[in-house]
Amino acid sequence: MTTYTPEVTWAQRSSDSDETRNYLYVFINVPDVPPKSADIKLTENNVSFTGTNLKGNKYSVSLDLYAEIDVDNSKVHHSPRGVEMVLRKKKLELEYWPRLLKEAKKVHFVKTDFDKWVDEDEQDEAQEDDYAANFGGFGEDGGLGGIDFSKLGGGAGLDMGGAEGAGDEDEEDDDDLPELEGEEKGDKKIQEIS
């Protein structure tokens, strides 16, 4: 059986004073791998995943991290799409890690998650998403920002009785339109060329 290396995306935040804002966001893209067939291990210097999806494809990846993480304060969420992790960096420092992995060589399966990435100098200004709090579903409001769908509908059921011209069908307006170019009234026949 062939073992596949899944795609891994990552982003990070750093803080030298607030440990809750000093983390890595790592996503291992392993769709349709049930939690019972997955083995996820976190150590201070390594993250590893092994699992088999519903089609029988086996996935395996081991990531030797650039620096240490705090395993006890890190979170893992296994969803049908893959494995989401918020890994707390052990050392509080303002500077970003220069890369996710210990080795400086480029690997084809690790990519930056630009949807979650914020530049180092802009991280205080950026709206902070609490990825760890988002685990476990959509939250109390359905994850939709409190939208009440019962109030949507484009004004269906509104009484338009007082609005001027509402409901009037004036089909005579089309009579005053000029003819399109090249279309003139009359019986012109196609001219044959011999």
The 8 nearest C-alpha neighbors of each residue, nearest first, counted from 0:
[[1, 2, 57, 56, 55, 3, 58, 51],
 [2, 0, 3, 57, 56, 58, 55, 4],
 [1, 3, 57, 58, 0, 59, 4, 56],
 [4, 2, 58, 57, 5, 59, 1, 56],
 [3, 5, 59, 58, 60, 6, 2, 108],
 [6, 4, 28, 3, 29, 58, 7, 27],
 [5, 7, 108, 28, 27, 109, 8, 4],
 [6, 8, 27, 109, 26, 108, 28, 110],
 [9, 7, 110, 112, 26, 111, 25, 109],
 [8, 10, 25, 112, 111, 24, 26, 110],
 [11, 9, 116, 24, 112, 23, 115, 111],
 [12, 10, 23, 22, 24, 116, 13, 9],
 [11, 13, 21, 22, 20, 23, 14, 95],
 [14, 12, 21, 93, 20, 95, 92, 94],
 [13, 15, 93, 21, 92, 16, 17, 20],
 [14, 16, 92, 91, 93, 17, 13, 18],
 [15, 17, 14, 18, 91, 92, 93, 20],
 [18, 16, 19, 20, 14, 15, 21, 91],
 [17, 19, 21, 20, 16, 91, 14, 87],
 [18, 20, 17, 21, 22, 87, 14, 16],
 [21, 19, 18, 17, 14, 13, 22, 12],
 [20, 22, 13, 18, 14, 12, 19, 88],
 [21, 23, 87, 88, 86, 12, 11, 20],
 [24, 22, 11, 86, 85, 10, 25, 87],
 [23, 25, 85, 10, 9, 11, 84, 86],
 [26, 24, 9, 84, 8, 83, 23, 85],
 [25, 27, 83, 8, 7, 82, 28, 84],
 [28, 26, 7, 82, 81, 29, 6, 5],
 [27, 29, 81, 6, 5, 30, 26, 7],
 [28, 30, 81, 27, 32, 80, 5, 31],
 [31, 29, 80, 81, 32, 79, 28, 52],
 [30, 32, 52, 79, 53, 33, 80, 29],
 [31, 33, 52, 30, 51, 29, 53, 34],
 [32, 34, 35, 36, 31, 37, 52, 79],
 [35, 33, 37, 36, 32, 77, 38, 78],
 [34, 36, 33, 37, 38, 32, 50, 51],
 [37, 35, 50, 34, 33, 51, 38, 32],
 [38, 36, 50, 34, 35, 49, 39, 33],
 [37, 39, 49, 48, 50, 40, 36, 47],
 [40, 38, 48, 47, 37, 49, 41, 46],
 [39, 41, 47, 46, 48, 38, 42, 45],
 [42, 40, 46, 45, 70, 47, 39, 43],
 [41, 43, 45, 44, 70, 46, 40, 68],
 [42, 44, 67, 68, 45, 70, 69, 41],
 [45, 43, 67, 64, 42, 63, 66, 68],
 [46, 44, 63, 42, 62, 64, 41, 43],
 [45, 47, 41, 62, 40, 61, 42, 63],
 [48, 46, 61, 40, 60, 39, 62, 45],
 [47, 49, 39, 60, 59, 38, 61, 40],
 [50, 48, 59, 38, 58, 37, 60, 39],
 [51, 49, 37, 58, 36, 57, 38, 32],
 [50, 52, 57, 56, 32, 55, 36, 58],
 [51, 53, 32, 31, 55, 54, 56, 57],
 [52, 54, 55, 31, 32, 51, 33, 56],
 [55, 53, 52, 56, 51, 31, 57, 32],
 [54, 56, 52, 53, 51, 57, 0, 32],
 [57, 55, 51, 52, 54, 58, 2, 1],
 [56, 58, 51, 2, 50, 3, 55, 52],
 [59, 57, 3, 50, 2, 49, 4, 51],
 [58, 60, 49, 4, 48, 3, 2, 50],
 [59, 61, 48, 47, 4, 62, 49, 5],
 [60, 62, 47, 46, 48, 63, 45, 59],
 [63, 61, 46, 45, 64, 47, 100, 60],
 [64, 62, 45, 100, 101, 44, 61, 46],
 [63, 65, 100, 101, 44, 66, 45, 62],
 [64, 101, 66, 100, 99, 98, 63, 67],
 [67, 65, 64, 44, 68, 101, 88, 96],
 [68, 66, 43, 44, 89, 88, 69, 64],
 [67, 69, 88, 89, 43, 87, 70, 86],
 [68, 70, 89, 87, 71, 72, 88, 73],
 [69, 71, 73, 72, 68, 43, 42, 41],
 [72, 70, 69, 73, 74, 87, 68, 86],
 [73, 71, 70, 69, 87, 74, 86, 68],
 [74, 72, 86, 70, 87, 85, 71, 69],
 [75, 73, 85, 84, 86, 72, 131, 76],
 [74, 76, 84, 83, 85, 77, 73, 82],
 [77, 75, 83, 82, 84, 78, 134, 74],
 [76, 78, 82, 81, 83, 34, 75, 79],
 [77, 79, 81, 80, 82, 76, 83, 34],
 [78, 80, 31, 81, 30, 32, 77, 33],
 [81, 79, 30, 78, 29, 31, 28, 82],
 [80, 82, 29, 28, 30, 78, 27, 79],
 [81, 83, 77, 27, 26, 76, 78, 84],
 [84, 82, 26, 76, 75, 25, 77, 81],
 [85, 83, 75, 25, 74, 24, 86, 26],
 [84, 86, 24, 74, 73, 23, 131, 87],
 [87, 85, 73, 23, 22, 84, 88, 24],
 [86, 88, 22, 73, 69, 68, 21, 72],
 [89, 87, 68, 22, 90, 21, 69, 86],
 [88, 90, 68, 69, 67, 87, 91, 66],
 [91, 89, 88, 92, 67, 68, 15, 66],
 [92, 90, 15, 14, 89, 18, 16, 21],
 [93, 91, 15, 14, 94, 90, 13, 16],
 [92, 94, 14, 15, 13, 95, 91, 119],
 [95, 93, 92, 13, 96, 119, 14, 15],
 [96, 94, 13, 97, 93, 119, 12, 11],
 [95, 97, 98, 94, 99, 65, 66, 11],
 [96, 98, 95, 99, 65, 94, 100, 103],
 [99, 97, 96, 100, 65, 103, 101, 95],
 [100, 98, 65, 64, 96, 101, 97, 9],
 [99, 101, 64, 65, 102, 63, 98, 62],
 [100, 102, 65, 64, 63, 103, 99, 66],
 [103, 101, 100, 104, 65, 63, 105, 64],
 [102, 104, 101, 105, 100, 98, 65, 97],
 [105, 103, 102, 106, 100, 101, 98, 107],
 [104, 106, 103, 107, 109, 102, 108, 100],
 [107, 105, 108, 109, 104, 110, 103, 100],
 [106, 108, 109, 105, 110, 6, 7, 4],
 [107, 109, 6, 106, 7, 110, 5, 4],
 [110, 108, 7, 8, 107, 106, 6, 111],
 [111, 109, 8, 7, 112, 108, 9, 6],
 [110, 112, 9, 8, 113, 10, 109, 116],
 [113, 111, 9, 8, 114, 10, 115, 116],
 [112, 114, 116, 115, 111, 10, 117, 9],
 [115, 113, 112, 116, 117, 10, 111, 9],
 [114, 116, 113, 112, 10, 117, 11, 9],
 [117, 115, 113, 10, 114, 112, 11, 118],
 [118, 116, 122, 119, 121, 115, 125, 12],
 [119, 117, 121, 120, 122, 116, 12, 125],
 [118, 120, 121, 122, 117, 95, 94, 12],
 [119, 121, 118, 122, 123, 117, 124, 94],
 [122, 120, 118, 124, 119, 123, 125, 117],
 [121, 123, 125, 124, 119, 117, 120, 118],
 [124, 122, 121, 125, 120, 126, 127, 119],
 [125, 123, 121, 122, 126, 127, 120, 117],
 [126, 124, 122, 123, 127, 121, 117, 128],
 [125, 127, 128, 124, 123, 122, 117, 129],
 [126, 128, 125, 129, 122, 123, 124, 20],
 [129, 127, 130, 126, 115, 133, 131, 132],
 [128, 130, 132, 131, 127, 133, 20, 19],
 [131, 129, 133, 132, 128, 134, 85, 24],
 [130, 132, 133, 129, 134, 85, 74, 84],
 [131, 133, 130, 129, 134, 135, 138, 128],
 [134, 132, 130, 131, 135, 129, 136, 137],
 [135, 133, 132, 131, 136, 76, 130, 137],
 [134, 136, 133, 137, 138, 76, 132, 78],
 [137, 135, 138, 134, 133, 142, 141, 139],
 [136, 138, 142, 141, 139, 133, 135, 140],
 [139, 137, 141, 140, 142, 136, 133, 135],
 [140, 138, 141, 137, 142, 145, 136, 143],
 [139, 141, 145, 142, 138, 143, 144, 137],
 [142, 140, 137, 143, 138, 139, 145, 144],
 [143, 141, 137, 140, 138, 144, 139, 145],
 [142, 144, 141, 145, 146, 140, 137, 147],
 [143, 145, 146, 142, 140, 141, 147, 139],
 [144, 146, 140, 143, 147, 141, 142, 139],
 [147, 145, 144, 143, 148, 140, 150, 141],
 [148, 146, 149, 150, 145, 151, 143, 144],
 [147, 149, 151, 150, 146, 152, 145, 143],
 [148, 150, 147, 151, 152, 146, 153, 155],
 [151, 149, 148, 147, 152, 146, 154, 153],
 [152, 150, 148, 149, 153, 147, 154, 155],
 [153, 151, 154, 155, 150, 149, 148, 156],
 [152, 154, 155, 151, 150, 156, 157, 149],
 [153, 155, 152, 157, 156, 151, 150, 158],
 [156, 154, 157, 153, 152, 151, 158, 150],
 [155, 157, 154, 158, 159, 152, 153, 151],
 [158, 156, 155, 154, 159, 160, 153, 152],
 [157, 159, 160, 156, 161, 162, 155, 154],
 [158, 160, 162, 161, 157, 165, 166, 163],
 [159, 161, 158, 162, 165, 163, 166, 157],
 [162, 160, 159, 163, 158, 165, 164, 166],
 [161, 163, 165, 159, 160, 164, 166, 158],
 [164, 162, 165, 161, 160, 159, 166, 167],
 [163, 165, 167, 166, 162, 168, 161, 160],
 [166, 164, 162, 163, 167, 159, 160, 161],
 [165, 167, 164, 168, 159, 160, 163, 162],
 [168, 166, 164, 165, 169, 163, 170, 162],
 [167, 169, 170, 166, 164, 165, 171, 172],
 [170, 168, 171, 167, 172, 173, 166, 164],
 [169, 171, 172, 168, 173, 174, 167, 175],
 [170, 172, 173, 169, 174, 175, 168, 176],
 [173, 171, 170, 174, 169, 175, 176, 168],
 [172, 174, 171, 175, 176, 170, 169, 177],
 [175, 173, 172, 176, 171, 170, 177, 178],
 [176, 174, 173, 172, 177, 171, 178, 170],
 [175, 177, 174, 173, 178, 172, 179, 171],
 [178, 176, 175, 179, 174, 180, 173, 183],
 [177, 179, 182, 180, 176, 183, 184, 181],
 [180, 178, 182, 181, 177, 183, 176, 184],
 [181, 179, 182, 178, 183, 177, 184, 176],
 [180, 182, 183, 179, 178, 184, 187, 177],
 [183, 181, 180, 179, 178, 184, 185, 177],
 [184, 182, 181, 185, 178, 180, 179, 187],
 [183, 185, 182, 186, 178, 187, 181, 179],
 [186, 184, 187, 183, 182, 188, 181, 178],
 [185, 187, 188, 184, 183, 189, 182, 190],
 [188, 186, 185, 189, 184, 183, 190, 182],
 [187, 189, 190, 186, 191, 185, 184, 183],
 [188, 190, 191, 187, 192, 186, 185, 193],
 [189, 191, 188, 192, 187, 193, 186, 185],
 [190, 192, 189, 193, 188, 187, 186, 181],
 [191, 193, 190, 189, 188, 187, 186, 181],
 [192, 191, 190, 189, 188, 187, 186, 181]]
